[in-house]
Amino acid sequence: MFRERTPLTKRIKEAIHPTPIRQRINECLFKLKVQQRKLERTAYHMQQRDQALYGKCVLAVQGKNTELASMYANECAELRKMAKVVLHSELALEQVTLRLETVHQFGDIACTMMPVASVVRALRTQLESVMPEVSLELAEVNEALEELTVQVGETTETSIDLSASSEESQKILQEANAVAEQKMKERFPDLPTIPAREARM
């Protein structure tokens, strides 16, 4: 998927009059929260859609219409796969925004930025096929965060420990995944058992 990189005029302007780092972090935060709300709304609509399909599946099982029940069960299963991706991304973005919000001291920024950028990059890839418009927005935020990471590293002369950063980003994604698993169990009931169709004579 192609995307526009930062326009040249904007980059020149940024080179002459750089935006203060904290202001740029706030801009990234704002964009991340907008995407988080989009994911939250999508997760809610998916849950509503699943409830409707689940209800139809139960009715089809009760009416002994195994073919229809299987169709609804398959639709539910596909929807739940996408719902998990959306939910996981929403929760991971929540973690990322919390980390960015708690950056108080300038020195802390360098340590926080790298794992945050890694998580945003991972979510961008994960959402590409499920919610392409959110993936595109996250690609822009990721670019801004990576630029900030380099700039902060140069300004503070901080050497960023890449292995520690990678561990931190994995931890964020794993925690979000564990919570997403739990929420999926709470929000999406187990599908009813569909009896095997009797063999025709």
Secondary structure as UniProt FT lines:
FT   HELIX           8..16
FT   HELIX           21..62
FT   TURN            63..64
FT   HELIX           66..101
FT   HELIX           106..127
FT   TURN            128..130
FT   HELIX           132..156
FT   HELIX           162..187
//
